[in-house]
Amino acid sequence: MTRMESAAALPRDPMARIARSRHEFGEHGGVNLSIETSATFTVLEAGKMPEMFEGRDGPRGGCFLYGRHFNPTVMVLARHLAALEAMPSAYCTASGMAAISGVLLNACNSGEHIVAGQALYGGTWALLHDFLPRKAAIETSFVDLADLDAVRRAFRAKTRVLYCETMSNPTLQVADLPALAAIAHEHDAQLIVDNTFAPVIVTPALHGADVVVHSLTKFINGASDIVAGCVCAQGSTIDGLYDLHLGSLMLLGPAMDPRAAYEVATRMPSLGMRMREHSTRALAYAQCLEALRAKVMYPGLRSHPDHARFRELCNEGYGAGGLLTLDLGTAARAFRFMEHLQNVEDFGYMAVSLGFSDTLMSASASSTSSELDAAALEAAGISPGLVRLSVGYTGALEDRIAQLERGYHAALAA
C-alpha cells in the first residue's frame, strides 16, 4: 500500500487519527503508557544480538537493542506523531533542529543541492547557508516560494530536496504544498516540510509532502518545558535514519529521552483543543489590530495574501494557527510595544519560542531570525520592527484585547 493510499484509508481529522493510534496500556493496566528508562535491553538467546546488529530483527519484532536506537516509550510517541501527520512511520529526536539536520543529511550526500524558501527559522537558515556548505559541501539556493518559476529555475541536476515551512517563520507566508510537491517530484527530489507552526491545522502529507518535521518543543508539547523534535515519513526514510552504518540520527545520536516522550505523548490528546483556542485568540487579536489599521499578518484574515490558499490546505475546525505578526516599522517601536505589554499590562512575555499557554513576543530580526544577514532579512521581508506573537489562551479575551490596543497605541506614542 502506498503512503497516499494509506492516508486515504485513515480518518481525515488528525485528532481522530491520534485517537485511533492510542491503543497502549501501562505495565500494570494503567490508562497512561509506562516509561521504559533502560538504556540497554537484554536478550534471552545469544544469537538474537547479532540478528539485531545485522538488521534482521528489531523493535518491529519486539526486540530492543539500545536507547540511542529505539526505546519502547519513545516508539509510542512516534506512532502518535505518524498518525497525526498521516504518515506510515516517525522517529523522535532530542530537538527540532536534530530532526531537520538529521533528515537533510540523510537525504543529501556531499556535493548535492537543496532548494529552500528564503523566509525560514534562523537556525534552519544557518544550517543551510553556513553549516552544510562548509561541513558537508551541500549547497542551498534560497528562493521566494511564491514564485513557482523561480523555484523551478533553482533546481540543478544534483538537487535532492525542496525544503519549506507550512507557514514561514516569521512572515507567515503559506506554502503552495501541492505545487511545490509537483515541482520536487518532477526533479526526483523530496519535498520536506517543517509543520511546526501548523500541527493539526494542516497535514502536509495529504498535499504531497514526502517528509514532515516538527519541533515538538512548540505547540505539540505546549508547556515550554521540553525540547524535542520528530521526523514523519515513509518507513524506508525512517529506516535510513537509524541505519547502523549510514543513519544520520543513529550515528549522530540525538536520541529522545523516554521521560520527555512520555510527557509529550500524554499531552497530545489535548492538542486539538489547544490549537483551536490558540487560533480563536489569534484571530481576535489580528482583527483588533486590523481595525486599528496596523500592519498585521495572519492567515485567518481575508486580507492575508495567502488566505485562499490556506483555506484550501487547512483541516476544518482548528482555525488558522496561533501566530501573527505586527510590523511596527522600527525596532524602537517594536521594543516599546513588547515592553509595555509585558511590563505594564502583564499581557505576555518577551521570549522566543512559541506554543505556550501565555503569549510570547519577540522582534524576529533581532532574535529568532538574527542568523540571517541584512540582505537575507530584506529578501525575506523581515523588518527591524516586525513583532511575532505566539498567542496564548490565558486571561479573559476582552481584557487581553484592551491590553493589546493600549500596547499598540503606546508603541506609536513616542
Residue pairs with C-beta under 8 A, 6 or more apart in sequence:
1 9
3 87
3 88
3 205
3 234
4 205
6 86
6 88
7 86
7 87
7 205
7 206
10 17
10 20
10 83
10 86
11 17
11 20
12 315
13 315
13 317
14 83
14 84
14 85
14 86
14 199
14 200
14 203
14 272
14 315
15 200
15 271
15 272
17 83
17 84
17 86
18 80
18 83
18 84
18 268
18 269
18 271
19 269
20 83
21 79
21 80
21 82
21 83
22 80
22 269
24 33
24 76
25 31
25 33
26 32
26 33
26 34
27 34
32 262
32 266
33 73
33 76
33 262
33 265
33 266
34 73
35 73
35 258
35 259
35 262
36 71
36 72
36 73
36 258
37 258
37 259
38 67
38 71
39 66
39 67
40 65
40 66
40 67
41 63
41 64
41 65
41 66
43 49
43 52
43 63
48 57
48 63
49 65
51 57
51 63
52 58
52 63
52 65
53 65
53 244
55 243
55 244
57 63
58 64
58 65
58 69
58 70
59 70
59 72
59 75
64 70
64 71
64 72
67 255
67 258
68 250
68 253
68 255
69 242
69 250
70 242
71 255
71 256
71 258
71 261
72 258
73 258
73 261
73 262
73 265
74 92
74 255
74 256
74 258
74 261
76 261
76 265
77 92
77 230
77 256
77 261
77 262
77 264
77 265
77 268
78 89
78 90
78 91
78 92
78 230
79 90
80 265
80 268
81 90
81 92
81 214
81 216
81 220
81 230
81 232
82 88
82 89
82 90
82 232
84 199
84 200
84 220
84 232
84 268
84 271
85 195
85 203
85 204
85 205
85 212
85 232
86 203
86 205
86 206
87 205
87 212
87 232
87 233
87 234
88 233
88 234
88 235
89 232
89 233
89 234
89 235
89 237
89 238
90 230
90 231
90 232
90 233
90 238
91 99
91 230
91 231
91 238
91 241
91 242
91 249
92 216
92 228
92 229
92 230
92 256
92 261
93 99
93 102
93 228
93 229
93 230
93 231
93 249
93 254
93 255
93 256
94 227
94 228
94 229
94 254
94 255
94 256
94 257
95 215
95 217
95 227
95 228
95 229
95 254
96 196
96 213
96 214
96 215
96 216
96 217
96 218
96 227
96 228
96 229
97 123
97 124
97 127
97 215
97 229
98 229
98 249
98 252
98 254
99 213
99 214
99 215
99 229
99 230
99 231
100 124
100 127
100 194
100 213
100 229
101 127
101 131
101 248
101 252
102 231
102 241
102 248
102 249
102 252
102 254
103 192
103 211
103 213
103 231
103 233
103 237
103 241
103 248
104 114
104 127
104 128
104 132
104 138
104 161
104 163
104 192
105 132
105 136
105 138
105 248
105 252
106 237
106 240
106 241
106 246
106 247
106 248
106 249
107 160
107 161
107 190
107 192
107 211
108 114
108 132
108 136
108 138
108 160
108 161
109 138
110 136
110 137
110 138
111 137
111 138
111 158
112 138
112 158
112 159
112 160
113 138
113 139
113 140
113 141
113 156
113 158
113 159
113 160
114 128
114 132
114 138
114 139
114 140
114 141
114 159
114 160
114 161
114 162
114 163
115 140
115 141
115 143
115 151
115 154
115 155
115 159
115 161
115 162
115 163
115 189
116 124
116 128
116 140
116 141
116 142
116 143
116 161
116 162
116 163
116 164
117 142
117 143
117 144
117 145
117 163
117 164
117 165
117 168
117 173
117 175
118 142
118 143
118 144
118 145
118 376
118 379
118 380
119 165
119 168
119 169
119 170
119 171
119 173
119 380
119 381
119 382
120 128
120 142
120 163
120 165
120 168
120 169
120 380
121 165
121 169
121 194
121 196
121 368
121 369
122 368
122 369
122 370
122 371
122 372
123 371
124 163
124 194
125 142
125 369
125 371
125 372
125 376
126 371
128 140
128 142
128 163
129 140
129 142
129 371
129 376
130 371
132 138
132 139
132 140
133 139
133 140
140 163
141 154
141 156
142 376
142 379
143 150
143 151
143 154
144 150
144 379
145 151
145 164
145 168
145 173
145 175
145 176
145 180
146 173
146 176
148 176
148 179
148 180
148 183
151 162
151 180
151 183
152 183
155 183
155 187
155 189
159 187
159 189
160 189
160 190
161 184
161 189
161 190
161 191
161 192
162 180
162 183
162 184
162 189
162 190
162 191
162 192
163 192
163 193
163 194
164 175
164 177
164 180
164 191
164 192
164 193
164 194
165 175
165 193
165 194
165 195
165 196
165 197
166 174
166 175
166 177
166 193
166 194
166 195
166 197
166 198
166 202
166 204
166 313
167 173
167 174
167 175
167 197
167 198
167 299
167 321
167 323
168 175
168 380
169 196
169 197
169 364
169 368
169 369
169 388
170 323
170 325
170 364
170 368
170 369
170 382
170 386
170 388
171 297
171 325
171 380
171 381
171 382
171 386
172 197
172 297
172 298
172 299
172 304
172 323
172 324
172 325
173 306
174 299
174 304
174 306
174 309
174 310
174 313
175 193
176 309
177 191
177 193
177 202
177 204
177 207
177 208
177 209
177 313
178 207
178 208
180 191
180 208
181 191
181 207
181 208
181 209
181 210
182 208
184 190
184 191
184 210
185 191
185 208
190 210
190 211
191 204
191 208
191 209
191 210
191 211
192 209
192 210
192 211
192 212
192 213
193 204
193 209
193 211
193 212
193 213
194 212
194 213
194 214
194 215
195 202
195 204
195 212
195 213
195 214
196 213
196 214
196 215
196 218
196 219
197 218
197 219
197 321
197 323
197 354
198 321
199 214
199 219
199 220
199 271
199 275
200 271
200 272
200 275
200 315
200 318
201 275
201 279
201 314
201 315
201 318
201 319
201 320
201 321
202 313
202 314
202 315
203 315
204 212
205 212
205 232
207 313
210 233
210 234
210 237
211 231
211 232
211 233
211 237
212 231
212 232
212 233
213 229
213 230
213 231
213 232
214 220
214 229
214 230
214 232
215 228
215 229
216 226
216 228
216 229
216 230
216 264
217 224
217 226
217 227
217 228
217 229
217 353
217 355
218 353
218 354
218 355
219 271
219 274
219 275
219 278
219 322
219 354
219 355
220 264
220 267
220 268
220 271
220 355
221 228
221 263
221 264
221 267
221 355
222 267
222 270
222 271
222 274
222 355
222 356
222 357
223 267
223 356
223 357
224 353
224 355
224 356
224 360
225 263
226 260
226 263
226 264
227 260
228 256
228 260
228 261
228 264
231 237
231 238
231 241
231 249
240 246
240 247
241 247
241 248
241 249
241 250
242 249
242 250
243 250
244 250
272 318
274 393
275 318
275 319
275 321
275 322
276 317
276 318
276 319
277 393
278 319
278 321
278 322
278 355
278 391
278 392
278 393
279 300
279 318
279 319
279 320
279 321
279 322
280 319
280 393
281 322
281 391
281 392
281 393
281 397
281 400
282 298
282 300
282 319
282 320
282 321
282 322
282 323
282 324
282 389
282 391
283 298
283 300
283 301
283 319
283 320
284 397
284 401
285 324
285 389
285 391
285 400
285 401
285 404
286 296
286 298
286 300
286 301
286 324
287 301
288 401
288 404
288 405
289 296
289 324
289 326
289 404
289 408
290 296
290 301
290 303
292 405
292 408
294 326
294 408
295 326
295 327
295 328
295 329
296 324
296 325
296 326
296 327
297 304
297 324
297 325
297 326
297 327
298 304
298 320
298 323
298 324
298 325
299 306
299 307
299 310
299 320
299 321
300 307
300 310
300 319
300 320
300 321
301 307
304 310
310 320
314 320
322 354
322 355
322 390
322 391
322 392
323 354
323 388
323 389
323 390
323 391
324 388
324 389
324 391
325 364
325 386
325 387
325 388
325 389
326 337
326 386
326 387
326 389
326 408
327 383
327 385
327 386
327 387
328 334
328 337
328 385
328 386
328 387
328 411
328 412
329 383
329 385
330 384
330 385
331 363
331 365
331 366
331 384
331 385
332 414
333 385
333 411
333 412
333 414
334 363
334 384
334 385
334 386
334 387
334 411
335 363
336 410
336 411
336 414
337 361
337 387
337 407
337 408
337 410
337 411
338 350
338 361
338 362
338 363
338 387
339 350
340 406
340 407
340 410
340 411
341 347
341 348
341 359
341 361
341 403
341 404
341 407
342 348
342 349
342 350
342 361
344 406
344 407
344 410
345 403
345 406
345 407
346 403
347 359
347 395
347 400
347 403
347 404
347 407
348 358
348 359
348 360
348 361
348 389
348 392
349 358
349 359
349 360
349 361
350 360
350 361
350 362
351 360
351 361
351 362
352 360
352 362
352 367
352 368
353 360
353 390
354 360
354 388
354 390
355 390
356 390
356 392
357 392
357 393
357 394
358 392
358 394
359 389
359 390
359 391
359 392
359 400
360 389
360 390
360 392
361 387
361 388
361 389
361 390
362 368
362 387
362 388
363 384
363 385
363 386
363 387
363 388
364 382
364 386
364 387
364 388
365 372
365 377
365 382
365 383
365 384
365 386
366 384
368 388
369 377
369 380
369 382
372 380
372 382
377 383
